[in-house]
């Protein structure tokens, strides 16, 4: 349990006993809530003030305050205070506090505080001191990078609490009725002025010293809340050289926890009411954060290797030779501010080398503290144009290399690699090349956020994808496949958009593993998703829409899972499987296609929990069923039969539903001497027969199937 949680429990416990008052008590407990709007953040705070001991002149009490603010700020204070009337017109008070604060950087700070005050009816002076725990904490959001010659450094972000003090004098300016020393009214206007000073000895943390001005309009004993209540509208202004000007507006409401009726309670006023004024002090621990760490050499976040050097090239430079000369683990920035880069030869990257455009970003960290930061490349985003006559690529990637933030135009291949390992290709625009990205051999790569469009051949082609992440790429109007693989055995293919390509949207010859998830393939000339051999892996939450052939075309499915995919509005089948010998087709939907699910041969796979709706002809078509499971599927409002099965020799067909189809609910041809089970299916409101079997019947299940409102054969 952390300090803030302990404080919350203490607040609740004190509030629960705060209403325990006696008739002889002069000062009674209350609870306050406050909302503060400042140029820094919106803050809510509040809690109970609970008398612990009192006599006619002295009050010992606790002051507890919880705090919640924007950006995950939370904290609070636990205070013990004593006030005593040292004369008929003066109050002397002392207090001590424990404060805790959890910051937006997930750091927790603790602090001790002390204070003293001298109050009268119409003026007051006070001083507070604050002693937090020392030392700085990590502030990941504040880490920065900088270049020194050709070296890249990280300066870690740090956050620290400040010790210090503040002093203040206040004066009542206006009040309703009565003499100044014995007010009889219920409205007062106060103003205060003071100074504060806070400091921390850690390098880089500048002192905070400046003025504070404060004003409050106080309204007492609100008619709706009774004696002891108070409403305050406040304003505050602070200035120091670190934070600049900070203006704050606040509203505060106090509710007395004296539960006696008003005619049994005293109406406090004058010096007695001042005994109940809230203690004025900083509730939040004063903290500061920034890029104050000592400079440390940068390492690549992706490869954990030291950045060797950083150079900047412009259109006047020979990029092929300069990139080669920069060497391994270097960063080469192409600054496009002087115009396009033009090349006639292939540029070969070194191992671990990063080529990035102006304004591109690179993740790094400090080699000593591990502080993570982002390096922003100087200059403008460049265009590299290939004007040669060879068959080379514009860039040839190497192991651990990266290409980030470039526009590549006109090459036979924009980016090429042979068995590259741990490669990053990110945020590039590849257009009007013969092909976009070609990675041959065994590939481990992250290909992320690229726009690969309008190339003569394919967009992205990977021979054997064994790991990494191919995600968030845009693949539009390429001459062949948008994204193609010979083999996928591991890694993730996520959230790619493949539209209007000349062949398939996403094509995989052999799927052996990995995750294909949340991709969209639409309006392609062939299939949306084409998998020749499906052995293992998961295809889930993908969408195929408006393709000129099938939405999902699996030639042979031996294993793996295809689940929660959607095929809608494709010219042929939503899902087509030639040989379905294993694996699961689970929870998918197919609507507005020629047919929903078309399976030429089901011999071991599972077709379960799928939905076919509003297809032009049948919902589910199986032309041969020897083994396998068809279970819990739904076929709705299709143009012909809900289920059209032929040559059923074995397997399980169970708990399927067929509703409102224009043909039969179930039109099934069982083989003679079959061993299949057809059980607990339901057929309703189909325009023709509920169950249409030719000459032979299933071996198991007669009498378990139901239906209603079909033209005929409601039951079997």
C-alpha positions as CSV (number, residue, x, y, z in Angstrom):
1,X,0.0,0.0,0.0
2,X,1.6,3.3,-1.1
3,X,1.5,6.6,0.8
4,X,-1.5,8.0,-1.2
5,X,-3.6,4.9,-0.5
6,X,-2.9,5.2,3.2
7,X,-3.9,8.9,3.2
8,X,-7.2,8.1,1.5
9,X,-8.0,5.5,4.1
10,X,-7.2,8.0,6.9
11,X,-9.4,10.7,5.3
12,X,-12.3,8.3,5.1
13,X,-11.8,7.2,8.7
14,X,-11.6,10.7,10.0
15,X,-14.7,11.8,8.1
16,X,-16.7,8.9,9.5
17,X,-16.1,10.1,13.1
18,X,-16.1,13.8,12.4
19,X,-19.8,14.3,13.2
20,X,-19.4,13.1,16.8
21,X,-20.0,16.5,18.6
22,X,-21.3,17.4,22.0
23,X,-23.4,20.4,23.1
24,X,-20.4,22.0,24.8
25,X,-18.2,22.1,21.8
26,X,-17.4,25.6,20.6
27,X,-15.8,24.5,17.3
28,X,-17.2,21.7,15.3
29,X,-15.9,19.6,12.4
30,X,-16.5,20.4,8.8
31,X,-15.6,19.1,5.3
32,X,-14.4,21.2,2.4
33,X,-14.2,20.6,-1.3
34,X,-12.4,22.8,-3.8
35,X,-11.9,23.0,-7.5
36,X,-9.0,25.0,-8.9
37,X,-8.5,26.0,-12.5
38,X,-5.0,27.1,-13.4
39,X,-2.9,27.6,-16.5
40,X,-1.1,24.4,-15.5
41,X,-3.9,22.0,-14.7
42,X,-7.4,21.4,-13.3
43,X,-7.3,20.2,-9.7
44,X,-9.8,18.9,-7.2
45,X,-9.1,18.7,-3.5
46,X,-10.8,18.5,-0.2
47,X,-11.3,16.7,3.1
48,X,-12.4,17.1,6.7
49,X,-11.1,19.3,9.5
50,X,-11.7,17.5,12.8
51,X,-11.2,18.9,16.3
52,X,-9.3,16.6,18.6
53,X,-9.4,18.7,21.8
54,X,-10.6,22.1,22.7
55,X,-11.4,24.5,25.5
56,X,-12.7,28.1,25.5
57,X,-9.4,29.5,24.1
58,X,-7.5,26.6,22.4
59,X,-8.3,24.2,19.5
60,X,-6.2,21.2,18.6
61,X,-7.4,19.7,15.2
62,X,-6.4,17.6,12.2
63,X,-6.5,18.9,8.7
64,X,-6.7,16.3,6.0
65,X,-6.7,17.0,2.3
66,X,-6.9,14.7,-0.7
67,X,-5.9,15.9,-4.2
68,X,-6.7,14.7,-7.7
69,X,-5.6,16.5,-10.8
70,X,-5.3,16.0,-14.6
71,X,-2.5,13.9,-16.1
72,X,-2.6,11.3,-13.2
73,X,-1.6,13.8,-10.5
74,X,-2.9,12.6,-7.1
75,X,-1.8,13.2,-3.6
76,X,-2.8,14.7,-0.3
77,X,-1.8,16.0,3.1
78,X,-2.2,15.0,6.8
79,X,-1.9,17.9,9.2
80,X,-2.0,18.4,12.9
81,X,-2.5,22.0,14.1
82,X,-3.1,24.0,17.2
83,X,-4.6,27.5,17.5
84,X,-5.0,29.5,20.7
85,X,-6.4,32.9,21.5
86,X,-3.5,34.8,23.1
87,X,-5.7,37.9,23.6
88,X,-9.2,39.0,22.8
89,X,-8.0,40.0,19.3
90,X,-5.2,37.6,18.4
91,X,-4.8,34.0,17.5
92,X,-1.4,32.2,17.5
93,X,-1.2,29.0,15.6
94,X,1.3,26.2,14.7
95,X,1.0,23.3,12.4
96,X,2.9,20.3,11.0
97,X,2.0,18.4,7.9
98,X,3.0,15.2,6.0
99,X,2.4,15.5,2.2
100,X,2.5,12.9,-0.5
101,X,2.3,13.4,-4.3
102,X,2.1,10.9,-7.2
103,X,3.1,12.8,-10.4
104,X,2.2,12.3,-14.1
105,X,5.7,10.7,-14.5
106,X,4.6,8.0,-12.0
107,X,7.0,9.3,-9.4
108,X,6.0,9.5,-5.7
109,X,7.4,12.2,-3.5
110,X,7.0,12.7,0.3
111,X,7.4,15.8,2.3
112,X,7.3,17.2,5.8
113,X,6.0,20.7,6.5
114,X,5.8,23.1,9.4
115,X,4.0,26.5,9.7
116,X,3.2,29.3,12.0
117,X,0.5,32.0,11.9
118,X,-0.7,35.1,13.7
119,X,-4.4,36.0,13.0
120,X,-6.8,38.7,14.0
121,X,-10.3,39.5,12.9
122,X,-9.2,41.6,9.9
123,X,-5.6,40.7,9.2
124,X,-3.1,37.8,9.4
125,X,0.5,36.8,8.8
126,X,1.9,33.3,8.2
127,X,5.0,31.4,7.2
128,X,5.4,27.8,6.0
129,X,8.4,25.6,5.5
130,X,8.7,22.5,3.3
131,X,11.2,19.7,3.5
132,X,10.7,17.0,0.9
133,X,12.8,13.9,0.4
134,X,15.8,14.7,-1.7
135,X,17.1,13.2,-5.0
136,X,15.8,13.2,-8.5
137,X,13.7,10.6,-10.3
138,X,13.4,9.5,-13.9
139,X,11.0,11.5,-16.1
140,X,10.8,9.6,-19.3
141,X,8.7,12.2,-21.1
142,X,11.4,14.9,-20.7
143,X,14.4,13.0,-22.1
144,X,16.0,14.7,-25.2
145,X,18.7,14.3,-27.7
146,X,21.3,16.6,-29.2
147,X,24.1,16.5,-31.8
148,X,27.7,17.5,-31.0
149,X,29.7,17.4,-34.2
150,X,28.9,13.9,-35.5
151,X,28.0,12.4,-32.1
152,X,24.5,11.8,-30.8
153,X,23.9,12.3,-27.1
154,X,20.9,11.7,-24.8
155,X,20.1,13.9,-21.9
156,X,17.9,12.1,-19.4
157,X,14.7,13.6,-18.2
158,X,14.6,14.1,-14.4
159,X,11.9,15.1,-11.9
160,X,12.6,16.4,-8.4
161,X,10.9,17.9,-5.4
162,X,11.9,21.4,-4.1
163,X,12.5,22.4,-0.5
164,X,11.6,26.0,0.5
165,X,9.3,28.3,2.2
166,X,6.6,31.0,1.7
167,X,5.4,33.9,3.7
168,X,2.2,35.9,3.4
169,X,0.3,38.8,4.9
170,X,-3.5,39.1,4.4
171,X,-6.0,41.9,5.0
172,X,-9.8,42.1,5.0
173,X,-10.8,44.8,2.6
174,X,-14.6,44.7,2.7
175,X,-17.3,43.2,4.9
176,X,-21.0,43.5,5.5
177,X,-22.3,45.6,8.4
178,X,-20.8,46.3,11.8
179,X,-17.5,47.6,13.1
180,X,-14.3,46.2,11.6
181,X,-13.4,44.4,14.8
182,X,-16.8,42.8,15.4
183,X,-18.4,42.0,12.1
184,X,-22.0,41.0,12.0
185,X,-22.4,40.4,8.3
186,X,-21.9,37.2,6.3
187,X,-19.8,38.4,3.3
188,X,-16.1,39.3,3.4
189,X,-13.5,40.3,0.8
190,X,-9.9,39.4,1.6
191,X,-6.6,40.1,-0.2
192,X,-3.1,38.7,0.5
193,X,0.4,39.2,-0.8
194,X,3.5,37.2,-0.2
195,X,6.8,35.7,-1.5
196,X,8.0,32.2,-2.0
197,X,11.4,30.6,-2.6
198,X,12.0,26.9,-3.6
199,X,15.2,25.2,-4.6
200,X,16.9,21.9,-5.4
201,X,20.6,21.4,-5.5
202,X,20.5,18.9,-8.4
203,X,22.2,20.2,-11.6
204,X,19.8,21.9,-14.0
205,X,17.0,22.6,-11.5
206,X,16.8,26.3,-11.2
207,X,15.4,28.1,-8.1
208,X,11.8,29.2,-8.0
209,X,11.5,32.6,-6.3
210,X,8.7,35.1,-6.8
211,X,5.6,36.9,-5.6
212,X,2.2,35.5,-4.9
213,X,-1.0,37.5,-4.8
214,X,-4.3,36.1,-3.6
215,X,-7.9,37.3,-3.2
216,X,-11.0,35.6,-1.7
217,X,-14.7,36.5,-1.6
218,X,-16.2,34.6,1.4
219,X,-19.9,34.0,2.0
220,X,-20.8,32.5,5.4
221,X,-23.7,30.6,6.8
222,X,-25.5,29.8,3.5
223,X,-29.2,29.5,4.0
224,X,-29.4,26.2,2.2
225,X,-26.6,24.6,4.3
226,X,-27.0,26.3,7.7
227,X,-24.7,27.6,10.3
228,X,-21.0,26.8,9.8
229,X,-21.2,26.6,6.0
230,X,-19.1,28.8,3.8
231,X,-18.6,29.4,0.0
232,X,-15.4,31.0,-1.3
233,X,-14.5,32.3,-4.8
234,X,-10.8,32.8,-5.1
235,X,-8.1,34.0,-7.4
236,X,-4.3,33.7,-7.2
237,X,-1.3,34.8,-9.2
238,X,2.2,33.4,-9.0
239,X,5.3,34.3,-10.9
240,X,8.9,32.8,-11.0
241,X,11.5,32.4,-13.8
242,X,11.0,28.7,-14.1
243,X,7.2,28.4,-14.4
244,X,6.5,31.9,-15.6
245,X,3.1,33.4,-14.8
246,X,0.5,31.1,-13.3
247,X,-3.0,32.3,-12.7
248,X,-5.5,30.3,-10.7
249,X,-9.3,30.6,-10.1
250,X,-11.0,28.5,-7.4
251,X,-14.3,27.7,-5.8
252,X,-14.5,26.2,-2.3
253,X,-17.5,24.9,-0.4
254,X,-17.6,24.1,3.3
255,X,-20.3,22.0,5.0
256,X,-20.5,21.8,8.8
257,X,-20.6,18.3,10.2
258,X,-22.4,19.5,13.3
259,X,-25.7,17.6,12.9
260,X,-27.6,19.4,15.6
261,X,-30.4,21.7,14.5
262,X,-29.6,25.4,13.9
263,X,-31.6,26.4,17.0
264,X,-29.2,24.2,19.1
265,X,-26.0,25.5,17.4
266,X,-24.1,28.7,17.9
267,X,-23.4,31.0,15.0
268,X,-19.7,31.7,15.1
269,X,-18.3,35.1,14.2
270,X,-15.4,37.3,14.8
271,X,-12.3,35.8,16.3
272,X,-14.1,32.6,17.0
273,X,-14.8,32.1,13.3
274,X,-11.2,32.8,12.5
275,X,-10.2,29.7,14.6
276,X,-11.9,27.6,11.9
277,X,-10.2,29.2,8.9
278,X,-8.4,26.6,6.7
279,X,-4.6,26.6,7.0
280,X,-3.1,28.4,4.0
281,X,-0.2,26.5,2.6
282,X,0.9,24.6,-0.6
283,X,-1.1,21.4,-0.8
284,X,0.9,20.1,-3.8
285,X,4.6,19.3,-3.3
286,X,6.5,21.7,-5.5
287,X,8.2,19.7,-8.3
288,X,9.9,20.4,-11.5
289,X,11.0,18.2,-14.4
290,X,13.1,18.6,-17.5
291,X,16.0,17.4,-19.5
292,X,18.6,17.9,-16.8
293,X,20.6,14.6,-16.9
294,X,24.2,14.5,-17.8
295,X,25.0,14.0,-21.5
296,X,25.5,10.3,-22.4
297,X,26.2,8.6,-25.7
298,X,23.1,7.3,-27.5
299,X,22.3,3.7,-28.4
300,X,19.7,2.5,-30.9
301,X,16.6,1.3,-29.1
302,X,16.0,-1.4,-31.8
303,X,19.5,-3.0,-31.8
304,X,21.0,-2.0,-28.5
305,X,24.2,-0.9,-30.3
306,X,26.0,2.4,-29.8
307,X,25.3,5.1,-32.5
308,X,28.7,5.5,-34.2
309,X,28.2,8.8,-35.9
310,X,25.6,11.1,-37.5
311,X,26.1,12.9,-40.8
312,X,23.7,15.1,-42.8
313,X,23.7,15.0,-46.6
314,X,22.0,17.3,-49.1
315,X,21.2,17.0,-52.8
316,X,24.7,18.2,-53.7
317,X,26.3,15.1,-52.1
318,X,27.0,11.7,-53.6
319,X,24.8,9.7,-51.4
320,X,26.0,6.3,-52.6
321,X,29.6,6.8,-51.6
322,X,28.9,8.9,-48.5
323,X,26.5,6.3,-47.1
324,X,29.1,3.5,-47.7
325,X,31.9,5.6,-46.1
326,X,29.8,6.3,-43.0
327,X,30.2,2.7,-41.9
328,X,28.3,0.4,-39.5
329,X,25.9,1.7,-36.9
330,X,26.0,5.2,-38.3
331,X,23.0,7.5,-39.0
332,X,22.8,9.3,-42.3
333,X,20.3,12.0,-42.6
334,X,19.1,13.0,-46.1
335,X,18.0,16.7,-45.9
336,X,15.7,17.5,-48.8
337,X,15.7,21.3,-48.3
338,X,18.0,21.9,-51.3
339,X,16.0,19.7,-53.7
340,X,15.7,16.1,-54.9
341,X,18.4,13.6,-54.5
342,X,19.2,11.8,-57.8
343,X,21.0,8.5,-58.2
344,X,21.9,6.2,-61.0
345,X,23.3,3.3,-59.0
346,X,22.3,1.2,-56.1
347,X,23.1,2.4,-52.6
348,X,24.2,-0.5,-50.3
349,X,23.7,0.1,-46.5
350,X,26.1,-1.1,-43.9
351,X,25.1,-3.4,-41.0
352,X,23.3,-1.5,-38.4
353,X,23.2,1.7,-40.5
354,X,20.2,4.0,-40.4
355,X,19.3,6.2,-43.4
356,X,16.5,8.7,-42.5
357,X,15.0,11.7,-44.0
358,X,14.7,15.2,-42.5
359,X,11.9,15.4,-39.9
360,X,12.0,11.6,-39.4
361,X,12.2,10.2,-35.9
362,X,14.6,7.6,-34.4
363,X,14.2,5.9,-31.0
364,X,17.3,5.9,-28.9
365,X,18.4,5.6,-25.3
366,X,21.2,6.7,-23.1
367,X,24.0,4.1,-22.6
368,X,24.4,4.9,-18.9
369,X,20.9,5.6,-17.5
370,X,18.9,3.8,-20.1
371,X,16.7,7.0,-20.5
372,X,14.7,6.6,-23.7
373,X,14.3,9.6,-26.1
374,X,13.4,10.4,-29.7
375,X,15.9,11.9,-32.1
376,X,14.3,14.3,-34.6
377,X,16.3,14.5,-37.8
378,X,17.0,18.1,-39.0
379,X,16.0,19.4,-42.4
380,X,13.2,18.6,-44.8
381,X,11.7,15.3,-46.0
382,X,13.7,14.2,-49.1
383,X,12.8,12.6,-52.4
384,X,15.3,10.2,-53.9
385,X,14.8,9.6,-57.7
386,X,16.5,6.8,-59.6
387,X,17.4,7.8,-63.1
388,X,19.7,4.9,-64.1
389,X,19.1,2.1,-66.6
390,X,20.1,-1.0,-64.6
391,X,18.0,-3.4,-62.7
392,X,19.3,-2.3,-59.3
393,X,17.3,-1.2,-56.3
394,X,17.5,2.4,-55.0
395,X,18.5,1.0,-51.5
396,X,19.9,-2.4,-50.6
397,X,19.3,-3.1,-46.9
398,X,21.7,-5.0,-44.6
399,X,21.3,-6.7,-41.2
400,X,20.0,-4.3,-38.5
401,X,19.8,-1.5,-40.9
402,X,16.9,0.9,-41.2
403,X,15.3,3.2,-43.9
404,X,13.0,5.8,-42.4
405,X,11.0,8.8,-43.8
406,X,12.1,8.8,-47.5
407,X,10.2,9.3,-50.7
408,X,11.6,6.9,-53.3
409,X,10.7,7.2,-57.0
410,X,11.6,5.5,-60.2
411,X,13.7,2.5,-59.4
412,X,13.4,-1.1,-60.6
413,X,12.9,-1.8,-56.8
414,X,12.7,0.9,-54.3
415,X,14.1,-1.2,-51.4
416,X,15.7,-4.7,-51.8
417,X,17.3,-7.2,-49.4
418,X,18.6,-10.7,-49.3
419,X,17.9,-12.6,-46.0
420,X,18.0,-9.4,-44.0
421,X,17.7,-9.7,-40.3
422,X,16.3,-7.2,-37.8
423,X,15.6,-4.6,-40.6
424,X,13.3,-1.6,-40.1
425,X,11.6,0.0,-43.1
426,X,9.3,2.8,-41.8
427,X,7.2,5.8,-42.9
428,X,8.5,5.8,-46.5
429,X,6.5,6.7,-49.6
430,X,7.4,4.4,-52.5
431,X,5.7,5.3,-55.8
432,X,6.1,4.8,-59.6
433,X,8.8,2.2,-59.2
434,X,8.7,-1.2,-61.0
435,X,8.1,-2.7,-57.5
436,X,8.1,-1.3,-54.0
437,X,9.9,-3.6,-51.5
438,X,11.4,-7.0,-52.3
439,X,13.0,-9.0,-49.4
440,X,14.3,-12.4,-50.5
441,X,15.4,-15.4,-48.4
442,X,14.7,-15.8,-44.7
443,X,13.5,-12.4,-43.5
444,X,13.1,-10.9,-40.0
445,X,11.9,-7.3,-40.5
446,X,9.6,-4.5,-39.3
447,X,8.0,-2.9,-42.3
448,X,5.7,-0.2,-40.7
449,X,3.7,2.7,-41.9
450,X,4.8,2.9,-45.5
451,X,2.7,4.1,-48.5
452,X,3.6,1.7,-51.3
453,X,1.3,2.6,-54.2
454,X,1.1,2.9,-58.0
455,X,4.1,0.6,-58.6
456,X,4.1,-1.4,-61.9
457,X,4.3,-4.7,-60.2
458,X,3.8,-5.7,-56.5
459,X,3.8,-3.4,-53.5
460,X,5.6,-5.4,-50.9
461,X,6.9,-8.9,-51.4
462,X,8.6,-11.1,-48.8
463,X,9.9,-14.5,-49.6
464,X,10.1,-16.2,-46.2
465,X,8.8,-14.1,-43.3
466,X,10.2,-15.6,-40.1
467,X,9.5,-12.8,-37.6
468,X,8.9,-9.1,-37.1
469,X,6.0,-6.8,-37.8
470,X,4.5,-5.8,-41.1
471,X,1.9,-3.3,-40.2
472,X,0.0,-0.1,-41.0
473,X,1.2,0.0,-44.6
474,X,-0.9,1.4,-47.4
475,X,-0.9,-0.6,-50.6
476,X,-3.0,1.0,-53.4
477,X,-3.2,0.5,-57.1
478,X,-0.1,-1.6,-57.6
479,X,0.0,-3.7,-60.8
480,X,0.1,-7.1,-59.0
481,X,-0.4,-8.1,-55.4
482,X,-0.5,-5.4,-52.8
483,X,1.3,-7.5,-50.2
484,X,2.6,-11.0,-50.9
485,X,4.6,-13.7,-49.1
486,X,5.9,-17.0,-50.2
487,X,6.0,-18.3,-46.6
488,X,4.8,-16.9,-43.3
489,X,6.1,-18.9,-40.3
490,X,6.1,-16.2,-37.5
491,X,5.6,-12.5,-36.9
492,X,2.6,-10.3,-37.2
493,X,0.9,-8.8,-40.3
494,X,-1.4,-6.1,-38.8
495,X,-3.6,-3.3,-40.0
496,X,-2.4,-3.1,-43.6
497,X,-4.7,-1.5,-46.2
498,X,-4.6,-3.1,-49.7
499,X,-7.0,-1.5,-52.2
500,X,-7.5,-1.6,-56.0
501,X,-4.4,-3.7,-56.7
502,X,-4.1,-5.5,-60.1
503,X,-4.2,-9.0,-58.5
504,X,-4.8,-10.0,-54.8
505,X,-4.8,-7.6,-51.9
506,X,-2.8,-9.9,-49.6
507,X,-1.4,-13.2,-50.9
508,X,0.4,-16.0,-49.0
509,X,1.6,-19.1,-50.7
510,X,2.2,-21.1,-47.4
511,X,0.9,-20.0,-44.0
512,X,2.8,-21.9,-41.3
513,X,2.4,-19.6,-38.3
514,X,2.2,-16.0,-37.2
515,X,-0.7,-13.7,-36.8
516,X,-2.6,-12.0,-39.7
517,X,-4.9,-9.5,-38.0
518,X,-7.1,-6.5,-38.8
519,X,-6.0,-6.0,-42.4
520,X,-8.4,-4.6,-45.0
521,X,-8.4,-5.7,-48.7
522,X,-10.9,-4.1,-51.0
523,X,-11.7,-3.6,-54.7
524,X,-8.7,-5.7,-55.8
525,X,-8.9,-7.4,-59.2
526,X,-8.6,-10.9,-57.8
527,X,-9.1,-12.1,-54.2
528,X,-8.9,-9.9,-51.1
529,X,-6.9,-12.6,-49.2
530,X,-5.4,-15.5,-51.0
531,X,-3.7,-18.4,-49.1
532,X,-2.6,-21.4,-51.1
533,X,-1.7,-23.7,-48.2
534,X,-2.9,-23.0,-44.6
535,X,-1.0,-25.2,-42.1
536,X,-0.9,-23.1,-38.9
537,X,-1.2,-19.6,-37.6
538,X,-4.1,-17.3,-37.0
539,X,-6.1,-15.1,-39.4
540,X,-8.5,-12.9,-37.5
541,X,-10.5,-9.7,-37.7
542,X,-9.6,-9.1,-41.3
543,X,-12.0,-7.5,-43.8
544,X,-12.4,-8.3,-47.5
545,X,-14.8,-5.9,-49.3
546,X,-15.8,-5.5,-52.9
547,X,-13.1,-7.6,-54.5
548,X,-13.6,-8.9,-58.0
549,X,-13.1,-12.6,-57.0
550,X,-13.3,-14.1,-53.5
551,X,-13.0,-12.3,-50.3
552,X,-10.9,-15.1,-48.7
553,X,-9.6,-17.9,-50.9
554,X,-7.9,-20.8,-49.1
555,X,-6.9,-23.5,-51.6
556,X,-5.8,-26.1,-49.0
557,X,-6.5,-25.8,-45.2
558,X,-4.7,-28.3,-43.0
559,X,-4.6,-26.5,-39.7
560,X,-4.6,-23.0,-38.1
561,X,-7.5,-20.8,-37.3
562,X,-9.5,-18.3,-39.4
563,X,-11.8,-16.4,-37.1
564,X,-13.9,-13.2,-36.9
565,X,-13.1,-12.2,-40.4
566,X,-15.7,-10.4,-42.6
567,X,-16.2,-10.9,-46.4
568,X,-18.8,-8.5,-47.8
569,X,-19.8,-7.5,-51.3
570,X,-17.3,-9.6,-53.2
571,X,-18.1,-10.8,-56.7
572,X,-17.5,-14.5,-56.1
573,X,-17.5,-16.3,-52.7
574,X,-17.0,-14.7,-49.3
575,X,-14.9,-17.7,-48.2
576,X,-13.7,-20.4,-50.6
577,X,-11.8,-23.5,-49.5
578,X,-10.9,-26.2,-52.0
579,X,-9.6,-28.9,-49.5
580,X,-10.6,-28.3,-45.9
581,X,-8.7,-31.1,-44.1
582,X,-8.0,-29.5,-40.7
583,X,-8.1,-26.3,-38.7
584,X,-11.0,-24.1,-37.8
585,X,-13.1,-21.6,-39.7
586,X,-14.7,-20.0,-36.7
587,X,-16.9,-16.9,-36.0
588,X,-16.6,-15.4,-39.5
589,X,-19.3,-13.5,-41.5
590,X,-20.0,-13.4,-45.2
591,X,-22.7,-11.2,-46.7
592,X,-23.7,-9.9,-50.1
593,X,-21.3,-12.2,-52.0
594,X,-22.2,-14.7,-54.7
595,X,-22.2,-17.3,-52.0
596,X,-21.2,-17.0,-48.4
597,X,-19.0,-20.1,-47.7
598,X,-18.0,-22.4,-50.5
599,X,-16.1,-25.6,-49.6
600,X,-15.3,-28.1,-52.3
601,X,-14.2,-30.9,-49.9
602,X,-14.5,-31.0,-46.0
603,X,-12.5,-33.8,-44.7
604,X,-11.4,-33.0,-41.1
605,X,-11.8,-29.3,-40.5
606,X,-14.3,-27.5,-38.3
607,X,-16.8,-24.9,-39.6
608,X,-18.4,-23.4,-36.6
609,X,-20.2,-20.2,-35.4
610,X,-20.1,-18.6,-38.8
611,X,-22.8,-16.4,-40.3
612,X,-23.8,-16.2,-44.0
613,X,-26.3,-13.4,-44.8
614,X,-27.9,-11.9,-47.9
615,X,-25.7,-13.6,-50.4
616,X,-26.9,-13.9,-54.0
617,X,-27.3,-17.7,-54.0
618,X,-26.5,-20.0,-51.1
619,X,-25.3,-19.3,-47.6
620,X,-23.1,-22.4,-47.1
621,X,-22.0,-24.8,-49.9
622,X,-20.1,-28.0,-49.3
623,X,-19.7,-30.3,-52.3
624,X,-18.1,-33.2,-50.4
625,X,-18.2,-34.0,-46.6
626,X,-16.2,-37.1,-45.5
627,X,-15.1,-36.0,-42.0
628,X,-15.3,-32.8,-40.1
629,X,-17.7,-30.7,-38.1
630,X,-20.3,-28.1,-39.2
631,X,-21.8,-26.7,-36.0
632,X,-23.6,-23.6,-34.7
633,X,-23.6,-21.7,-38.0
634,X,-26.4,-19.3,-39.1
635,X,-27.6,-18.7,-42.6
636,X,-30.0,-15.8,-43.1
637,X,-31.9,-14.2,-46.0
638,X,-29.8,-15.7,-48.8
639,X,-31.0,-15.8,-52.4
640,X,-31.3,-19.6,-52.6
641,X,-30.6,-22.3,-50.0
642,X,-29.3,-21.7,-46.5
643,X,-27.2,-24.9,-46.7
644,X,-26.5,-26.7,-49.9
645,X,-24.4,-29.9,-49.3
646,X,-23.6,-32.7,-51.6
647,X,-21.9,-36.2,-51.2
648,X,-22.2,-36.2,-47.4
649,X,-20.6,-39.5,-46.3
650,X,-19.6,-38.8,-42.7
651,X,-19.1,-36.0,-40.2
652,X,-21.2,-33.9,-37.8
653,X,-23.8,-31.3,-38.9
654,X,-25.4,-30.0,-35.7
655,X,-27.0,-27.0,-34.1
656,X,-27.1,-24.9,-37.3
657,X,-29.9,-22.4,-38.1
658,X,-31.4,-21.5,-41.4
659,X,-33.9,-18.6,-41.6
660,X,-35.7,-16.6,-44.2
661,X,-33.8,-17.9,-47.2
662,X,-35.4,-17.9,-50.7
663,X,-34.8,-21.6,-51.3
664,X,-34.6,-24.5,-48.9
665,X,-33.3,-24.2,-45.4
666,X,-31.2,-27.4,-45.7
667,X,-30.7,-29.0,-49.2
668,X,-28.5,-32.0,-48.5
669,X,-27.6,-35.1,-50.5
670,X,-26.4,-37.9,-48.2
671,X,-24.4,-40.8,-49.6
672,X,-25.9,-44.4,-49.3
673,X,-24.7,-46.1,-46.1
674,X,-23.3,-42.8,-44.7
675,X,-22.2,-42.6,-41.1
676,X,-23.0,-38.9,-40.7
677,X,-24.9,-37.2,-37.8
678,X,-27.5,-34.5,-38.6
679,X,-28.9,-33.3,-35.3
680,X,-30.5,-30.4,-33.5
681,X,-30.6,-28.0,-36.5
682,X,-33.4,-25.5,-36.9
683,X,-35.0,-24.2,-40.1
684,X,-37.6,-21.5,-40.2
685,X,-39.5,-19.2,-42.6
686,X,-37.7,-20.4,-45.7
687,X,-39.6,-19.9,-48.9
688,X,-39.3,-23.6,-49.9
689,X,-38.7,-26.7,-47.8
690,X,-37.2,-26.7,-44.3
691,X,-35.3,-30.0,-44.9
692,X,-34.8,-31.2,-48.5
693,X,-33.0,-34.6,-48.6
694,X,-32.9,-36.6,-51.8
695,X,-33.1,-40.5,-51.4
696,X,-30.9,-41.2,-48.5
697,X,-31.0,-39.9,-44.9
698,X,-28.3,-39.3,-42.2
699,X,-27.3,-42.2,-40.0
700,X,-27.9,-40.3,-36.7
701,X,-30.2,-37.5,-35.7
702,X,-33.6,-38.1,-37.1
703,X,-36.3,-36.5,-34.9
704,X,-34.0,-34.0,-33.2
705,X,-34.2,-31.2,-35.9
706,X,-36.9,-28.5,-35.7
707,X,-38.4,-25.8,-37.8
708,X,-41.5,-23.7,-38.4
709,X,-43.2,-21.6,-41.1
710,X,-41.3,-23.2,-44.1
711,X,-43.3,-24.1,-47.2
712,X,-43.0,-27.8,-46.2
713,X,-40.9,-30.2,-44.1
714,X,-40.6,-28.2,-40.9
715,X,-39.1,-31.2,-39.0
716,X,-36.7,-34.0,-39.5
